[in-house]
Amino acid sequence: MPYADFSATNEKYDAIIVGSDQVWRPMYTKGIKRYFLDYITNPEIKKIAYAASFGTCQNEYSAKQARLCSGLLSSFKAISVREDDGINQVKSIFHINNQVTRCIDPTMLLTIDEYMKMIGEYSEENKIFIYILDENLGKMKLVEQTENLLGLESYTLTPDGMKNDSSCVIPPVESWLKAIITSKFIITDSFHGCVFSILFNKPFIVYGNKSRGISRFKTLLNALELTSRYIDSMEQFSSSLLSESIDWKHINDLISKERSRGLSFLNKSLRE
């Protein structure tokens, strides 16, 4: 609701937090000023950006957009971004010299136990879960080869009519989460498909989706030492990806550190 009237928030809240998934990407986000909290006129309200994402390393702002958003961002109490290159973008696009921190995606601030409350009882399926947003021949070839090499069937919950928004039926979040946790292997080109594969400790391959932005994948996978799980062409695919073990204890320790850092940022920003 980029043009809705949010002026009443000036009398209701002590702090407003904006974030995270590509909220600062003008190409995707209508009414970009709203995501820099242009409707907050009360100077007593703390404005905080948590893991705000540009989604891409390219500057998509017009000179006017950059000027307007720079003025709005200058009044923020604290700023964090989700991608490594987002730190430089805040400084280069908006000329903000305040400290900018990288924080993990907010979905990863919750523990597995908290997600399990949503999922409920389940039984594991000996299948490959496919969560592909943009099909192409390379991705379909990856699915076919993975099926053959693992000797497993694949399935998907991608909504019917994905290419026609008017007929798109979105499955419940609980169903999507259950599909990930019950599957044997995951193939995805989705950032959050990648996130929840990691959270649920499921072996996976991410096939890069350049048009939607790959810096978010690279930042996450670098931070968690999982860069080998990323490909953006079939030339990079190796059957060893299907058999190599992942040290999930180590990965979970890294997630815990990232989670603590994100929560510390939020607590400090709200407290001070």
PAZAPA-4460 file (N, C-alpha, C; in steps of 0.05 Angstrom, whole numbers, plus 32768, in hexadecimal, padded with zeros to 4 digits):
% residues 272
    n_x    n_y    n_z   ca_x   ca_y   ca_z    c_x    c_y    c_z   seq   type   mol
   8011   7FE8   8000   8000   8000   8000   8011   8019   8000     1      M     A
   8020   801E   7FEA   8033   8034   7FE9   8026   8050   7FED     2      P     A
   800C   8053   7FE7   8000   806D   7FE8   7FEA   806F   7FFE     3      Y     A
   7FE9   805C   8010   7FD6   805C   8026   7FDE   8073   8039     4      A     A
   7FCB   807B   8049   7FCF   8090   805D   7FD8   8084   8077     5      D     A
   7FF2   8088   807D   7FFE   807D   8096   8003   8093   80AA     6      F     A
   7FF8   80AB   80A6   7FFE   80C2   80B8   7FF8   80BC   80D5     7      S     A
   7FE3   80AB   80DA   7FDB   80A6   80F6   7FF1   8098   8106     8      A     A
   8005   808C   80F8   801A   807F   8107   802B   8092   8117     9      T     A
   8029   80AC   8110   8039   80C0   811E   8030   80C3   813B    10      N     A
   8018   80BA   8141   800E   80BC   815C   800D   80A2   816B    11      E     A
   8015   808C   815E   8011   8071   816A   802A   8063   8173    12      K     A
   8041   806A   8167   8058   8059   816B   8071   8069   8175    13      Y     A
   8082   805A   8183   809B   8066   818C   80B1   8061   8178    14      D     A
   80AE   804C   8168   80C2   8045   8154   80B5   8037   813C    15      A     A
   80C1   803B   8125   80B8   802E   810C   80D1   8021   80FF    16      I     A
   80CE   8008   80F8   80E4   7FF9   80EB   80DC   7FF2   80CF    17      I     A
   80EE   7FF7   80BC   80E9   7FF0   80A0   80FD   7FDA   8098    18      V     A
   80F5   7FC7   8088   8106   7FB1   807E   80F3   7F9C   8073    19      G     A
   80FC   7F89   8064   8117   7F84   805D   811A   7F7E   803F    20      S     A
   8109   7F6C   8034   810E   7F60   801A   8109   7F74   8003    21      D     A
   811F   7F80   7FF9   811F   7F92   7FE2   810D   7FAA   7FE6    22      Q     A
   8109   7FB2   7FFF   80F8   7FC9   8003   8104   7FE3   7FF9    23      V     A
   811F   7FE3   7FF5   812C   7FFB   7FEA   8134   7FF7   7FCD    24      W     A
   8125   7FE7   7FBF   812A   7FE3   7FA2   8114   7FF0   7F92    25      R     A
   8119   8008   7F86   8104   8017   7F79   80F6   8007   7F63    26      P     A
   8105   7FF5   7F55   80F9   7FE6   7F3F   80E2   7FD4   7F49    27      M     A
   80E4   7FCB   7F62   80D0   7FB9   7F6D   80BC   7FC7   7F7F    28      Y     A
   80C4   7FDD   7F8B   80B5   7FE9   7FA0   80A8   8003   7F98    29      T     A
   808D   8003   7F95   807F   801B   7F8E   807E   802E   7FA6    30      K     A
   807F   8048   7FA0   807E   805B   7FB6   8096   8058   7FC8    31      G     A
   80AE   8059   7FBC   80C7   8053   7FCB   80CA   8064   7FE4    32      I     A
   80C0   807C   7FE4   80C4   808E   7FFB   80B7   8082   8014    33      K     A
   80A1   8073   8010   8093   8067   8028   80A6   8055   8037    34      R     A
   80B9   8048   8029   80CB   8035   8035   80E3   8043   8041    35      Y     A
   80E3   805E   803F   80F6   806E   804F   80E6   807F   8063    36      F     A
   80CD   8076   8068   80BC   8080   807E   80B6   809E   807A    37      L     A
   80AE   80A6   8062   80A8   80C2   805D   8090   80CC   806C    38      D     A
   807F   80BA   8076   8067   80C2   8084   806B   80C7   80A1    39      Y     A
   8083   80C2   80AB   8089   80C7   80C7   8093   80E4   80CA    40      I     A
   8083   80F5   80D7   808A   8111   80DB   8090   8117   80F8    41      T     A
   808A   8105   810A   808F   8108   8126   80AC   8103   812C    42      N     A
   80BC   8117   8134   80D9   8113   8138   80DF   8101   8150    43      P     A
   80CB   80FB   8161   80CF   80EA   8178   80CF   80CC   8171    44      E     A
   80C5   80C6   815A   80C3   80AA   8151   80DF   80A1   8147    45      I     A
   80E9   808B   8151   8102   8080   8147   80FD   8072   812D    46      K     A
   810D   8078   8119   810B   806B   80FF   8123   8059   80FB    47      K     A
   811E   8040   80F6   8133   802C   80F5   8130   801B   80DB    48      I     A
   8146   8016   80CE   8146   8003   80B7   8153   7FE9   80C0    49      A     A
   8144   7FD3   80BE   814F   7FB9   80C5   8152   7FA8   80AC    50      Y     A
   816B   7FA2   80A5   8172   7F91   808E   8163   7F9A   8075    51      A     A
   8161   7FB4   8071   8155   7FBF   8059   8165   7FB6   8041    52      A     A
   8157   7FAE   802B   8165   7FA2   8015   8160   7FB2   7FFB    53      S     A
   8176   7FB7   7FEC   8175   7FC2   7FD1   8170   7FAC   7FBD    54      F     A
   8176   7F93   7FC4   8172   7F7C   7FB3   8186   7F78   7F9D    55      G     A
   8194   7F8D   7F96   81A7   7F8C   7F80   81BE   7F9F   7F86    56      T     A
   81D5   7F9A   7F79   81EB   7FAC   7F7E   81EB   7FC4   7F6B    57      C     A
   81D7   7FC4   7F59   81D4   7FDB   7F46   81C4   7FF1   7F53    58      Q     A
   81CB   800A   7F4C   81BC   8021   7F56   81A4   8026   7F44    59      N     A
   818C   8021   7F4E   8173   8024   7F3E   8165   803F   7F44    60      E     A
   8171   8050   7F54   8164   8069   7F5C   8169   807F   7F48    61      Y     A
   8154   808E   7F42   8157   80A6   7F32   8164   80BB   7F44    62      S     A
   816E   80D1   7F39   817A   80E6   7F49   8166   80F2   7F5D    63      A     A
   814D   80F5   7F54   8138   8100   7F65   8131   80ED   7F7C    64      K     A
   812F   80D3   7F76   8129   80BF   7F8B   8140   80BF   7F9F    65      Q     A
   8158   80BF   7F96   816F   80BE   7FA8   816F   80D6   7FBA    66      A     A
   8169   80EE   7FAF   8169   8106   7FBF   8154   8106   7FD4    67      R     A
   813C   80FD   7FCD   8125   80FC   7FE0   812A   80E8   7FF6    68      L     A
   8133   80D0   7FEE   8137   80BB   8001   814F   80C0   8013    69      C     A
   8163   80CE   8009   817A   80D6   8019   8171   80E8   8030    70      S     A
   8160   80FC   802A   8156   810D   803F   8147   80FE   8054    71      G     A
   8137   80EB   804C   8127   80DB   805F   8139   80C9   8070    72      L     A
   814C   80BD   8063   815E   80AA   8071   8170   80B8   8085    73      L     A
   8175   80D1   8081   8187   80DF   8093   817C   80E2   80AF    74      S     A
   8161   80DE   80B2   8155   80E1   80CD   8151   80C6   80DB    75      S     A
   815B   80B0   80CF   8159   8096   80DB   816B   8093   80F3    76      F     A
   8161   8086   8108   8170   8081   8120   8186   806D   811B    77      K     A
   8180   8058   810C   8193   8043   8107   818D   8036   80EC    78      A     A
   81A2   802E   80DE   819F   8023   80C3   81AE   8008   80C1    79      I     A
   81A0   7FF4   80B9   81AD   7FDB   80B2   81A2   7FD1   8097    80      S     A
   81B3   7FC3   8088   81AC   7FB9   806E   81B0   7F9B   806E    81      V     A
   81A5   7F8D   805A   81A7   7F70   8059   81BF   7F66   8049    82      R     A
   81C7   7F75   8035   81DD   7F6D   8024   81F6   7F7C   8029    83      E     A
   820D   7F70   8025   8226   7F7D   8029   8229   7F96   8018    84      D     A
   8221   7F94   7FFF   8224   7FAC   7FEE   820F   7FC1   7FF4    85      D     A
   81FB   7FBB   8004   81E8   7FCF   800D   81F5   7FE5   801E    86      G     A
   820A   7FDE   802C   8218   7FF2   803D   8224   8008   802B    87      I     A
   8231   8000   8016   823C   8013   8003   8226   8023   7FF4    88      N     A
   8210   8015   7FEF   81FA   8023   7FE0   81EE   8039   7FF1    89      Q     A
   81EB   8034   800B   81E0   8049   801C   81F2   8062   801B    90      V     A
   820C   805D   801B   821F   8074   801B   8221   8081   7FFF    91      K     A
   8222   8070   7FEA   8226   807C   7FD0   820D   8088   7FC3    92      S     A
   81F6   807C   7FC8   81DD   8086   7FBD   81D2   809D   7FCD    93      I     A
   81D2   809A   7FE7   81C5   80AE   7FF9   81D9   80C0   8008    94      F     A
   81F2   80BA   8005   8207   80CA   8012   8202   80CC   8031    95      H     A
   81FB   80B5   803C   81F7   80B4   8059   8211   80A9   8065    96      I     A
   821B   80B8   8079   8234   80B0   8086   8230   80A3   80A1    97      N     A
   8217   809F   80A9   8212   8091   80C2   821B   8074   80C0    98      N     A
   821F   8067   80D7   8227   804B   80D7   8211   803A   80CB    99      Q     A
   8218   8029   80B9   8205   8017   80AC   820F   7FFA   80B1   100      V     A
   81FD   7FE9   80BB   8204   7FCE   80C3   81F6   7FBA   80B1   101      T     A
   8203   7FA4   80AC   81F6   7F8E   809E   81E9   7F7B   80B3   102      R     A
   81CF   7F75   80AE   81C1   7F62   80C0   81B3   7F4D   80B0   103      C     A
   81B0   7F36   80BC   81A4   7F1F   80AF   8186   7F24   80AA   104      I     A
   817B   7F16   8096   815F   7F18   808F   814E   7F13   80A8   105      D     A
   8138   7F22   80AC   8128   7F1F   80C4   811C   7F04   80C8   106      P     A
   8117   7EF5   80B2   810C   7EDA   80B4   811F   7EC8   80C4   107      T     A
   8139   7ECF   80C4   814D   7EBE   80D2   8151   7EC7   80EF   108      M     A
   8142   7EDB   80F8   8143   7EE2   8114   8133   7ECE   8125   109      L     A
   8120   7EC0   8118   8111   7EAC   8126   8120   7E91   8126   110      L     A
   811C   7E82   813B   8128   7E68   813C   8116   7E53   812F   111      T     A
   8121   7E3B   812B   8112   7E25   811F   80FA   7E1E   8130   112      I     A
   80FD   7E1F   814A   80E7   7E18   815D   80CF   7E2A   8158   113      D     A
   80D5   7E44   8152   80BF   7E56   814D   80B0   7E50   8133   114      E     A
   80BF   7E48   811F   80B2   7E40   8105   80A3   7E26   8108   115      Y     A
   80AE   7E14   8119   80A1   7DFA   811C   8085   7DFD   8128   116      M     A
   8080   7E12   8137   8065   7E17   8142   8051   7E1C   812B   117      K     A
   805B   7E28   8115   804A   7E2D   80FE   8045   7E13   80EE   118      M     A
   8059   7E02   80ED   8058   7DEB   80DB   8048   7DD4   80E7   119      I     A
   804B   7DD0   8101   803D   7DBA   810F   8049   7D9F   8108   120      G     A
   8039   7D8B   8109   8043   7D70   8104   8048   7D6C   80E6   121      E     A
   805C   7D5B   80E0   8063   7D56   80C4   8072   7D3B   80C2   122      Y     A
   8073   7D30   80AB   8083   7D18   80A5   8094   7D1E   808D   123      S     A
   80AD   7D15   808E   80BF   7D1B   8078   80B8   7D0C   805E   124      E     A
   80BC   7D1B   8048   80B7   7D10   802E   80D2   7D0C   8020   125      E     A
   80D5   7CF6   8012   80EE   7CF0   8004   80ED   7CFC   7FE8   126      N     A
   80EA   7D17   7FE7   80E7   7D26   7FCE   80F8   7D3F   7FCD   127      K     A
   80FA   7D49   7FB5   8108   7D63   7FB0   80F4   7D79   7FAE   128      I     A
   80F6   7D8D   7FBF   80E4   7DA4   7FBD   80EF   7DB9   7FAA   129      F     A
   80DF   7DC1   7F96   80E8   7DD5   7F83   80D9   7DEF   7F88   130      I     A
   80E8   7E04   7F8E   80DB   7E1E   7F91   80E9   7E31   7F7E   131      Y     A
   80DF   7E33   7F65   80EA   7E43   7F50   80D6   7E59   7F49   132      I     A
   80E0   7E72   7F4A   80CF   7E88   7F44   80CF   7E8F   7F26   133      L     A
   80E6   7E8B   7F19   80E8   7E91   7EFD   80F5   7E7A   7EEF   134      D     A
   80E5   7E6A   7EE1   80EE   7E52   7ED3   8100   7E5A   7EBB   135      E     A
   8114   7E4A   7EB6   8123   7E4B   7E9D   812E   7E2F   7E97   136      N     A
   813A   7E2C   7E80   8143   7E11   7E78   8159   7E07   7E8B   137      L     A
   816B   7E19   7E94   8180   7E10   7EA6   8175   7E05   7EC1   138      G     A
   8161   7E13   7ECC   8156   7E0A   7EE5   8147   7DF0   7EE2   139      K     A
   8139   7DED   7ECC   812A   7DD4   7EC7   813E   7DBD   7EC2   140      M     A
   8155   7DC3   7EB6   8169   7DAE   7EB2   8175   7DA6   7ECD   141      K     A
   8179   7DBA   7EDF   8183   7DB4   7EFA   8170   7DA2   7F09   142      L     A
   8156   7DA7   7F07   8142   7D96   7F14   8143   7D7A   7F09   143      V     A
   8144   7D77   7EEF   8145   7D5D   7EE2   815D   7D4D   7EEB   144      E     A
   8175   7D5A   7EEA   818D   7D4B   7EF1   818D   7D44   7F0F   145      Q     A
   8183   7D56   7F20   8182   7D50   7F3C   8170   7D38   7F42   146      T     A
   8159   7D37   7F35   8147   7D21   7F37   8155   7D07   7F30   147      E     A
   8162   7D07   7F1A   8170   7CEF   7F10   8186   7CE6   7F22   148      N     A
   8196   7CF9   7F2B   81AE   7CF2   7F3B   81A6   7CE9   7F57   149      L     A
   8191   7CF6   7F63   8188   7CEE   7F7D   8174   7CD8   7F7D   150      L     A
   8169   7CD2   7F66   8154   7CBE   7F64   813B   7CC5   7F73   151      G     A
   8134   7CDF   7F74   811D   7CE9   7F83   810A   7CF8   7F70   152      L     A
   80F1   7CF8   7F77   80DD   7D09   7F69   80DE   7D25   7F74   153      E     A
   80D6   7D38   7F63   80D5   7D54   7F6C   80B8   7D5D   7F6C   154      S     A
   80B2   7D72   7F7B   8098   7D7F   7F7B   809A   7D9C   7F82   155      Y     A
   8085   7DAB   7F7E   8086   7DC7   7F84   806B   7DD1   7F8F   156      T     A
   806C   7DE8   7F9C   8053   7DF5   7FA5   8050   7E10   7F97   157      L     A
   805F   7E14   7F82   805D   7E2D   7F73   8040   7E31   7F6B   158      T     A
   8035   7E49   7F71   8018   7E4E   7F6C   8010   7E4A   7F4F   159      P     A
   7FF8   7E3F   7F4B   7FED   7E3D   7F30   7FEA   7E5A   7F25   160      D     A
   7FF0   7E5D   7F0C   7FED   7E77   7EFF   8002   7E8A   7F08   161      G     A
   801B   7E80   7F0E   8030   7E92   7F17   8036   7EA8   7F02   162      M     A
   8032   7EA2   7EE9   8038   7EB5   7ED3   8020   7EC7   7ECE   163      K     A
   800A   7EC3   7EDD   7FF3   7ED5   7ED9   7FE9   7EDC   7EF5   164      N     A
   7FF1   7EF4   7EFE   7FEC   7EFC   7F1A   7FCF   7EFA   7F21   165      D     A
   7FBD   7EFF   7F0E   7FA1   7EFF   7F14   7F96   7EE4   7F1D   166      S     A
   7FA4   7ECE   7F14   7F9B   7EB4   7F1B   7FAD   7EA6   7F2F   167      S     A
   7FC0   7EB5   7F3A   7FD4   7EA9   7F4C   7FC7   7EA3   7F68   168      C     A
   7FCB   7E8A   7F70   7FC1   7E81   7F8A   7FD9   7E7A   7F9C   169      V     A
   7FDD   7E89   7FB0   7FF4   7E85   7FC1   7FEF   7E71   7FD7   170      I     A
   7FFF   7E5C   7FD9   7FFA   7E48   7FEF   8001   7E55   800A   171      P     A
   7FF5   7E4B   801F   7FFB   7E56   803A   8019   7E53   8041   172      P     A
   8023   7E66   8050   803F   7E66   8059   8046   7E4B   8067   173      V     A
   8033   7E42   8077   8037   7E29   8086   803D   7E11   8072   174      E     A
   802E   7E11   805C   8032   7DFB   8048   804E   7DFD   803B   175      S     A
   8056   7E16   8036   8070   7E1A   802A   8086   7E12   803D   176      W     A
   8084   7E1A   8056   8098   7E12   806A   8099   7DF4   806D   177      L     A
   8082   7DE7   806D   8081   7DCA   8071   808E   7DBC   8059   178      K     A
   808A   7DC7   8041   8096   7DBB   8029   80B4   7DBB   802B   179      A     A
   80C0   7DD0   8036   80DD   7DD1   8039   80E6   7DBE   804E   180      I     A
   80DA   7DBE   8065   80E4   7DAE   807B   80E0   7D90   8076   181      I     A
   80CD   7D88   8066   80C7   7D6C   8062   80D7   7D60   804A   182      T     A
   80E4   7D71   803A   80F1   7D68   8022   810E   7D5F   8027   183      S     A
   8118   7D4F   8015   8133   7D44   8017   8147   7D57   800B   184      K     A
   813F   7D67   7FF7   8152   7D79   7FEA   8141   7D90   7FDF   185      F     A
   814E   7DA8   7FDC   8140   7DC0   7FD3   814F   7DCC   7FBB   186      I     A
   8140   7DD3   7FA6   814A   7DE3   7F90   813A   7DFC   7F8E   187      I     A
   8147   7E13   7F8F   8138   7E2D   7F8F   8148   7E43   7F81   188      T     A
   8139   7E57   7F78   8146   7E6F   7F6E   813C   7E87   7F7F   189      D     A
   8130   7E80   7F95   8124   7E94   7FA7   8136   7E99   7FBF   190      S     A
   8139   7EB3   7FC7   8149   7EBA   7FDE   813E   7EAC   7FF7   191      F     A
   8124   7EAE   7FFB   8119   7EA2   8014   8116   7E84   8012   192      H     A
   8115   7E79   7FFA   8118   7E5D   7FF7   8133   7E54   8001   193      G     A
   8147   7E64   7FFB   8163   7E5F   8004   8164   7E62   8023   194      C     A
   8159   7E77   802D   8159   7E7C   804A   814D   7E65   805A   195      V     A
   8136   7E5C   8052   8129   7E47   8062   8135   7E2B   805E   196      F     A
   8141   7E27   8047   8150   7E0E   8043   8166   7E0D   8058   197      S     A
   8174   7E24   805C   818A   7E25   806F   817F   7E23   808C   198      I     A
   816A   7E32   8092   815F   7E31   80AD   8156   7E14   80B5   199      L     A
   814B   7E06   80A2   8141   7DEB   80A7   8156   7DD6   80A2   200      F     A
   816F   7DDF   809C   8186   7DCC   8098   8180   7DB8   8082   201      N     A
   8176   7DC2   806B   8171   7DB0   8054   8186   7DB5   803F   202      K     A
   8192   7DA0   8034   81A4   7DA4   801D   8196   7DB1   8006   203      P     A
   81A3   7DC3   7FF8   8196   7DD3   7FE4   81A9   7DDD   7FCF   204      F     A
   819E   7DE6   7FB9   81AD   7DF4   7FA4   819D   7E0D   7F9E   205      I     A
   81AA   7E24   7F9D   819E   7E3D   7F94   81A7   7E43   7F78   206      V     A
   8194   7E46   7F66   819A   7E4E   7F4A   8195   7E6C   7F48   207      Y     A
   81AA   7E7B   7F45   81A8   7E98   7F46   8193   7EA4   7F34   208      G     A
   8186   7EB9   7F3D   8171   7EC6   7F2E   817A   7EE3   7F2A   209      N     A
   818A   7EE8   7F15   8197   7F02   7F12   8183   7F19   7F0F   210      K     A
   816D   7F14   7F02   815A   7F2A   7EFE   814E   7F33   7F18   211      S     A
   814C   7F22   7F2C   8141   7F29   7F46   8157   7F32   7F59   212      R     A
   8170   7F30   7F52   8186   7F39   7F63   8194   7F22   7F71   213      G     A
   81AE   7F20   7F6E   81BD   7F0A   7F7A   81CF   7F12   7F91   214      I     A
   81D1   7F2C   7F96   81E3   7F35   7FAD   81D8   7F2A   7FC7   215      S     A
   81BE   7F28   7FCA   81B2   7F1D   7FE3   81BA   7F00   7FE7   216      R     A
   81BA   7EF0   7FD2   81C3   7ED4   7FD4   81E0   7ED3   7FDD   217      F     A
   81F1   7EE3   7FD0   820E   7EE1   7FD5   8215   7EEB   7FF1   218      K     A
   8207   7EFF   7FFB   820D   7F08   8016   8205   7EF3   802A   219      T     A
   81EE   7EE7   8027   81E5   7ED2   803A   81F7   7EBA   8039   220      L     A
   81FD   7EB1   8021   820D   7E98   801F   822A   7E9D   8027   221      L     A
   8235   7EB5   8022   824F   7EBB   802C   8250   7EBB   804A   222      N     A
   823C   7EC8   8057   823C   7ECA   8074   823A   7EAE   8081   223      A     A
   822C   7E9C   8074   8228   7E81   807F   823A   7E6C   8073   224      L     A
   824E   7E75   8063   8262   7E63   8058   8255   7E4D   8047   225      E     A
   8241   7E55   8036   8233   7E42   8026   8233   7E4A   8008   226      L     A
   8248   7E57   8000   8249   7E61   7FE4   8249   7E4B   7FCF   227      T     A
   8252   7E33   7FD7   8253   7E1D   7FC4   8237   7E14   7FBC   228      S     A
   8222   7E1C   7FCB   8207   7E14   7FC4   81FA   7E25   7FAF   229      R     A
   8209   7E39   7FA5   81FE   7E4C   7F92   8208   7E47   7F76   230      Y     A
   81F7   7E47   7F62   81FF   7E46   7F46   81ED   7E5A   7F37   231      I     A
   81F7   7E63   7F20   81E6   7E73   7F0F   81E6   7E6A   7EF2   232      D     A
   81F1   7E51   7EEE   81EF   7E44   7ED4   81F5   7E26   7ED9   233      S     A
   81EC   7E16   7EC6   81F1   7DF9   7EC9   820E   7DF2   7EC6   234      M     A
   821E   7E04   7EBB   823B   7DFF   7EB9   8248   7DFE   7ED5   235      E     A
   823B   7E0A   7EE8   8246   7E0B   7F03   823C   7DF3   7F14   236      Q     A
   8229   7DE4   7F09   821D   7DCE   7F18   8230   7DB6   7F18   237      F     A
   8233   7DAA   7F30   8242   7D92   7F33   8232   7D7E   7F43   238      S     A
   8233   7D65   7F3C   8224   7D50   7F4B   822D   7D4E   7F68   239      S     A
   8245   7D58   7F6E   824F   7D58   7F89   823E   7D69   7F9C   240      S     A
   8230   7D7D   7F90   821E   7D8D   7FA0   8207   7D7D   7FAC   241      L     A
   8201   7D67   7FA0   81EB   7D56   7FA9   81F3   7D43   7FBF   242      L     A
   820D   7D3E   7FC1   8217   7D2B   7FD5   8228   7D36   7FEB   243      S     A
   8234   7D4E   7FE6   8246   7D59   7FFB   8236   7D60   8014   244      E     A
   8242   7D5A   802B   8235   7D5F   8044   8238   7D7C   804C   245      S     A
   8225   7D86   805B   8225   7DA2   8065   8228   7DA0   8083   246      I     A
   823A   7DAE   808E   823F   7DAF   80AB   822A   7DC1   80B8   247      D     A
   8212   7DB6   80BD   81FC   7DC6   80C6   8201   7DD1   80E2   248      W     A
   8210   7DC3   80F2   8216   7DCE   810D   8225   7DE8   810A   249      K     A
   8239   7DE8   80F9   8248   7E01   80F4   8237   7E17   80E8   250      H     A
   8226   7E0F   80D5   8214   7E23   80C8   8201   7E2F   80DD   251      I     A
   81F6   7E1E   80EE   81E3   7E27   8102   81F1   7E39   8116   252      N     A
   820A   7E34   811C   8219   7E46   812E   821C   7E62   8121   253      D     A
   8222   7E62   8107   8224   7E7B   80F8   820A   7E8A   80F8   254      L     A
   81F4   7E7C   80F3   81D9   7E88   80F4   81D4   7E94   810F   255      I     A
   81DB   7E86   8124   81D6   7E90   813F   81E5   7EAA   8144   256      S     A
   81FE   7EAC   813A   820D   7EC5   813D   8201   7EDB   812D   257      K     A
   81F8   7ED5   8115   81EA   7EEA   8105   81D0   7EF3   8112   258      E     A
   81C2   7EE0   811D   81A8   7EE6   812A   81AE   7EF8   8142   259      R     A
   81C2   7EF2   8152   81C8   7F02   816A   81D0   7F1E   8161   260      S     A
   81DE   7F21   814B   81E7   7F3B   8142   81CF   7F4B   8139   261      R     A
   81BC   7F3E   812B   81A4   7F4C   8123   8192   7F55   813A   262      G     A
   818F   7F44   814D   817F   7F4B   8165   818C   7F60   8175   263      L     A
   81A6   7F5F   8177   81B5   7F74   8185   81B2   7F8F   8178   264      S     A
   81B2   7F90   815D   81AE   7FA9   814F   8192   7FB4   8155   265      F     A
   817E   7FA3   8155   8163   7FAC   815A   8160   7FB6   8176   266      L     A
   816A   7FA6   8189   8167   7FAE   81A6   8175   7FC9   81AB   267      N     A
   818D   7FCB   81A1   819C   7FE4   81A6   818E   7FFC   8199   268      K     A
   8185   7FF8   8180   8178   800E   8172   815E   8017   8180   269      S     A
   814F   8005   818B   8136   800B   8198   813B   8016   81B4   270      L     A
   8150   800E   81C1   8155   8015   81DC   8161   8031   81DF   271      R     A
   8173   8038   81CD   8182   8051   81CF   8171   8069   81C7   272      E     A
***
